[in-house]
């Protein structure tokens, strides 16, 4: 029988090497995880989040095609009117967003402009942490908003899944974390091939009295249960072949589609598309990234519609900040503030443009777009109106609700 030191060594090795390591990163000093009192309410609706990492240039995504201020501020990188998909006299989509235009025409897309928060940070890390935790800039929390959703309404780690090997702060709670995996089969096999089962063989109820060790064991037991559940639920569900090839986002959404169409009891999925930090030679990079994004989303929506699951799915796309209005000297844009976000679904109350584009005559002291809508109002609306939970328990503050769902 292994001694406690050997168990701890195996524990450290497991935490270091396991694909689930990031689901165990938080070990709070006082734990209520063993009180067994997670509420039973967990909805069937799906929320799929797409993070455009790096700071998407919203002005070159939704283009003010007849605004002289825009064209004067960006003499080399402004999108020509002829390179847009015209929506009306004032606005055009970047031409790479043709698939999104179809969703727009069908009433499945709501565009919310000028989304941000007070005293905005122009640091990728800080601003991402703020969006992940739904915090004020002055007091950034250590748990994510989805993690706190799990704390209050979840039962198992797989109730929120990130399609990655590493778990973002957004999915880390105080008592329960989401799970990070690229595929159900990969996750299940990685646990079978690791020291996972060996460590669990030395578990007994007395370990629950040891806060850190008990927390570790409970997390491992939950992770094993989730891995088996996901694997067994998706055994008879094949990955769709209709997604674009060689696309990281399409690959992630393909797995999300498999999970949703398998009927698993997951409510939140988190995906990412990197590369939007376009400081230099922006236009070609940005055009390609928007094409990757739009084609992946188009394939995902079609997959869900074929399986009659789109009606129960809401897709939120955000970026940690927008870009500066004026181009820089490298034919790119620097970090900005407020930005547009996309909400896609079949049950929108207000499709199209939720509000007006930013006023380019009224910028902040740094020459950036001013925020009009606090991003936490978007979260509060989704939590309350879509996931049907008490948003105040998760956001720790009362925020106004919007009218897009």
C-alpha positions in Angstrom: 0.0 0.0 0.0 1.3 3.4 -0.9 2.2 5.9 1.8 0.9 9.4 2.0 4.1 10.9 0.5 3.9 8.6 -2.5 0.2 9.5 -3.0 1.1 13.2 -2.9 3.9 12.6 -5.4 1.5 10.9 -7.7 -1.0 13.7 -7.1 1.6 16.3 -8.1 2.5 14.3 -11.2 -1.1 13.9 -12.1 -1.8 17.7 -11.8 1.3 18.5 -13.9 0.6 16.0 -16.7 -3.1 15.4 -17.0 -5.1 17.1 -19.7 -7.5 17.9 -16.9 -4.9 19.8 -14.8 -6.4 23.2 -15.5 -9.8 22.0 -14.2 -8.1 21.6 -10.8 -6.1 24.8 -10.6 -8.1 26.5 -7.9 -7.9 25.1 -4.4 -9.8 27.4 -2.1 -8.9 27.6 1.6 -12.4 26.8 2.7 -14.5 24.3 0.8 -18.2 23.7 0.7 -17.9 21.3 -2.2 -18.7 18.3 0.0 -22.0 19.6 1.5 -23.7 17.9 -1.4 -26.1 20.8 -1.9 -25.8 21.7 -5.6 -29.3 22.8 -6.8 -30.9 20.5 -9.3 -32.0 23.1 -11.8 -30.0 22.9 -15.0 -31.6 23.8 -18.3 -31.6 22.1 -21.6 -30.7 25.2 -23.5 -27.2 25.6 -25.0 -25.0 28.7 -24.9 -22.0 28.6 -27.3 -19.4 31.3 -26.8 -16.8 32.2 -29.4 -13.9 34.4 -28.2 -12.2 36.3 -31.0 -8.8 36.6 -29.2 -6.6 39.5 -29.7 -9.1 42.3 -30.1 -11.2 42.2 -33.3 -11.4 45.4 -35.3 -15.1 46.0 -35.1 -14.9 49.1 -37.4 -13.6 47.0 -40.3 -16.1 44.2 -39.5 -19.3 46.3 -39.5 -18.2 49.1 -41.8 -19.6 52.7 -41.7 -19.5 52.9 -45.5 -20.5 56.6 -45.9 -18.6 58.0 -42.9 -15.9 60.4 -43.9 -14.3 60.4 -40.4 -13.8 56.6 -40.8 -12.1 56.9 -44.2 -10.0 59.9 -43.2 -8.8 58.1 -40.1 -7.8 55.0 -42.1 -6.5 56.1 -45.5 -4.8 52.7 -46.1 -6.8 50.2 -44.2 -10.5 51.4 -44.4 -12.7 48.9 -46.2 -13.8 50.2 -49.5 -17.6 50.4 -50.0 -17.2 48.0 -53.0 -15.6 45.4 -50.6 -18.6 45.3 -48.3 -22.0 43.7 -48.4 -24.3 46.7 -48.2 -27.0 46.5 -45.5 -28.3 50.1 -45.9 -27.0 53.5 -46.8 -24.8 53.7 -43.8 -23.6 50.2 -43.0 -22.0 47.3 -44.8 -20.6 43.9 -43.6 -17.0 43.1 -44.5 -17.2 40.9 -47.6 -15.8 37.9 -45.7 -19.0 37.8 -43.6 -21.3 36.7 -46.5 -22.4 33.6 -44.4 -23.4 35.9 -41.6 -25.4 38.1 -44.0 -27.5 35.1 -44.7 -28.2 34.6 -41.0 -28.9 38.4 -40.7 -31.4 38.1 -43.6 -33.1 35.1 -41.8 -33.5 37.1 -38.6 -31.0 34.9 -36.7 -28.4 37.6 -36.0 -28.4 40.5 -33.5 -25.5 43.0 -33.6 -25.0 44.9 -30.4 -22.7 47.9 -30.9 -20.5 49.9 -28.5 -20.2 47.1 -25.9 -17.5 47.6 -23.2 -17.1 48.6 -19.6 -16.0 51.6 -17.5 -12.3 52.6 -17.3 -11.4 50.1 -20.0 -8.1 48.2 -20.0 -6.1 48.0 -23.2 -4.1 45.0 -21.9 -5.1 41.7 -23.5 -4.6 39.8 -20.2 -6.4 42.3 -18.0 -9.3 42.9 -20.3 -9.7 39.2 -21.0 -9.8 38.6 -17.2 -12.4 41.3 -16.9 -14.6 39.7 -19.5 -14.0 36.2 -18.1 -14.9 37.1 -14.6 -17.5 39.8 -15.2 -15.5 42.1 -12.8 -15.0 45.7 -12.4 -11.6 46.9 -13.6 -10.7 47.9 -10.0 -11.6 44.6 -8.5 -10.9 41.6 -10.7 -12.3 38.3 -9.2 -10.6 35.0 -9.1 -13.6 33.0 -10.4 -15.2 33.1 -13.8 -18.8 34.0 -14.6 -19.4 30.6 -16.1 -17.6 29.0 -13.1 -20.0 30.8 -10.7 -22.9 29.6 -12.9 -21.6 26.1 -12.2 -21.2 26.8 -8.5 -24.8 27.8 -8.2 -26.6 25.6 -10.8 -24.2 22.9 -11.9 -23.7 19.3 -10.9 -20.7 18.0 -12.9 -17.7 19.5 -14.7 -19.2 18.6 -18.1 -22.1 21.0 -17.5 -19.7 23.6 -19.1 -17.1 22.5 -21.6 -14.2 24.3 -23.3 -13.0 22.7 -26.5 -9.3 23.0 -25.7 -6.6 21.3 -23.6 -6.6 24.2 -21.2 -9.4 25.7 -19.2 -10.0 29.4 -19.4 -10.6 31.5 -16.2 -14.2 32.0 -17.4 -15.1 28.4 -16.6 -13.4 28.2 -13.2 -15.6 28.4 -10.2 -15.0 28.6 -6.5 -16.3 25.0 -5.9 -16.8 23.5 -9.4 -14.9 24.0 -12.6 -15.8 23.2 -16.1 -13.9 20.7 -18.2 -11.4 21.2 -21.0 -11.3 18.6 -23.8 -10.9 18.6 -27.6 -12.9 15.3 -28.0 -14.8 13.0 -25.7 -12.8 9.9 -26.8 -9.5 11.8 -26.3 -10.4 12.8 -22.8 -11.6 9.3 -21.8 -8.5 7.6 -23.1 -6.1 10.2 -21.5 -7.6 9.3 -18.1 -7.2 5.6 -18.7 -3.6 6.0 -19.8 -2.5 8.3 -16.9 -1.9 7.8 -13.2 -5.5 8.8 -12.6 -7.0 5.5 -11.7 -4.0 4.5 -9.6 -4.4 7.6 -7.5 -8.2 7.1 -7.1 -7.5 3.5 -5.9 -6.1 5.0 -2.7 -9.2 7.2 -2.0 -11.4 6.6 1.0 -13.9 8.8 2.8 -11.4 9.9 5.4 -9.7 12.1 2.7 -12.8 14.4 2.7 -11.5 15.8 6.0 -8.3 17.0 4.4 -9.3 20.1 2.5 -6.8 20.2 -0.3 -6.5 16.4 -0.7 -10.3 16.0 -0.4 -10.9 18.7 -3.0 -8.4 17.0 -5.4 -10.1 13.6 -5.0 -13.6 15.0 -5.5 -12.4 16.9 -8.6 -10.9 13.7 -9.9 -14.0 11.6 -9.2 -16.2 14.2 -10.9 -13.8 14.4 -13.9 -13.7 10.6 -14.3 -17.5 10.5 -14.2 -17.8 13.3 -16.8 -15.2 11.7 -19.1 -17.1 8.4 -19.1 -20.5 10.2 -19.5 -19.3 12.2 -22.5 -17.6 9.2 -24.1 -20.7 6.9 -23.7 -23.1 9.6 -24.9 -21.2 10.3 -28.1 -20.3 6.7 -29.0 -23.2 6.6 -31.5 -22.8 10.1 -32.7 -20.3 10.8 -35.5 -18.6 14.1 -36.1 -20.1 15.9 -39.1 -18.1 16.0 -42.3 -19.7 19.3 -43.4 -17.4 21.7 -41.7 -14.5 23.5 -43.3 -11.2 21.7 -43.3 -8.0 23.1 -41.7 -9.9 25.5 -39.5 -9.3 25.6 -35.8 -12.6 27.2 -35.0 -14.5 24.8 -37.3 -12.8 21.9 -35.6 -14.0 23.2 -32.2 -17.5 23.8 -33.4 -17.7 20.4 -35.0 -17.1 18.9 -31.5 -19.6 21.2 -30.0 -22.1 20.2 -32.6 -21.5 16.5 -31.8 -22.0 17.2 -28.1 -25.2 19.2 -28.6 -26.7 16.7 -31.1 -25.9 13.8 -28.7 -28.2 15.3 -26.1 -25.7 15.7 -23.3 -26.6 17.8 -20.3 -24.1 20.5 -20.9 -25.4 24.1 -21.1 -22.3 26.2 -21.9 -19.6 25.6 -24.5 -16.5 27.8 -24.9 -14.5 28.1 -28.1 -11.7 30.5 -29.4 -10.3 31.9 -32.6 -6.9 33.5 -32.2 -5.0 36.1 -34.3 -6.9 39.3 -34.0 -4.1 41.4 -32.6 -3.6 43.2 -36.0 -1.0 45.9 -35.3 0.6 45.6 -38.7 -0.5 44.9 -42.3 -4.0 44.2 -41.0 -6.2 43.9 -44.0 -5.3 40.5 -45.4 -5.0 38.9 -42.0 -8.3 40.3 -40.9 -10.1 39.3 -44.1 -8.9 35.7 -43.7 -9.8 35.6 -40.0 -13.3 36.9 -40.6 -13.7 34.3 -43.4 -12.7 31.5 -41.1 -15.1 32.7 -38.4 -18.1 33.2 -40.7 -17.7 29.9 -42.6 -17.3 27.9 -39.3 -20.4 29.5 -37.8 -22.3 28.9 -41.0 -21.4 25.2 -41.0 -22.2 24.9 -37.2 -25.7 26.5 -37.6 -26.5 24.2 -40.6 -25.4 21.2 -38.6 -27.6 22.2 -35.7 -30.6 22.9 -38.0 -30.2 19.4 -39.6 -30.5 17.9 -36.1 -33.3 20.2 -34.9 -31.1 21.6 -32.1 -30.5 25.2 -33.4 -33.8 26.3 -31.7 -32.3 25.5 -28.3 -28.9 27.1 -29.0 -27.6 30.7 -28.6 -24.2 31.7 -30.0 -22.4 34.7 -28.4 -19.3 36.1 -30.2 -17.1 38.7 -28.4 -13.6 40.1 -28.3 -11.8 41.5 -25.3 -11.7 45.0 -26.8 -11.9 46.8 -30.2 -9.2 48.7 -32.0 -8.2 52.3 -32.2 -10.2 54.4 -34.7 -7.1 55.8 -36.4 -4.7 53.4 -38.2 -1.1 53.2 -37.0 2.1 53.7 -39.0 2.3 49.9 -39.8 -1.0 49.7 -41.7 -2.7 48.2 -38.7 -4.6 49.3 -35.6 -3.7 49.4 -31.9 -5.7 48.4 -28.9 -9.0 50.2 -28.4 -12.0 50.0 -26.2 -15.7 49.4 -27.1 -16.6 47.0 -29.8 -19.6 45.1 -31.4 -20.7 41.7 -30.4 -22.8 39.1 -32.3 -25.7 37.1 -30.9 -27.0 34.3 -33.1 -30.1 32.3 -32.5 -33.6 31.3 -33.7 -35.4 33.0 -30.9 -34.2 36.6 -31.0 -36.6 39.4 -30.0 -34.6 42.0 -31.8 -32.7 40.7 -34.9 -30.5 43.0 -37.0 -28.9 46.0 -35.3 -29.8 46.3 -31.6 -28.5 49.8 -31.5 -26.7 52.5 -33.6 -23.1 52.4 -34.7 -20.6 54.4 -32.6 -20.5 58.2 -33.0 -17.0 58.8 -34.5 -17.3 62.5 -33.7 -17.5 61.6 -30.0 -14.5 59.5 -28.9 -12.8 59.1 -25.6 -9.6 60.8 -24.6 -7.5 58.1 -26.2 -9.3 58.3 -29.5 -11.4 55.2 -28.9 -15.0 54.3 -29.2 -17.0 55.0 -26.1 -18.9 52.2 -24.6 -22.7 52.5 -24.4 -23.6 49.0 -23.2 -21.9 47.2 -20.3 -20.9 43.7 -21.4 -22.3 42.4 -18.1 -25.8 43.6 -19.2 -25.4 41.1 -22.1 -24.4 38.4 -19.6 -27.2 39.2 -17.3 -29.7 39.0 -20.2 -28.4 35.6 -21.3 -28.4 34.2 -17.8 -31.8 35.5 -16.9 -33.7 35.2 -20.2 -31.9 32.2 -21.9 -30.4 30.0 -19.2 -33.3 31.0 -16.8 -31.2 31.4 -13.7 -30.8 34.3 -11.2 -28.1 36.5 -12.8 -27.5 38.3 -9.5 -26.1 35.2 -7.9 -23.5 34.9 -10.6 -22.7 38.6 -11.4 -22.8 39.7 -7.8 -24.6 42.9 -8.8 -27.8 44.0 -10.5 -27.4 44.9 -14.2 -30.1 46.0 -16.6 -31.5 43.5 -19.1 -31.4 44.1 -22.8 -34.2 43.1 -25.2 -32.4 40.8 -27.7 -33.7 37.5 -26.4 
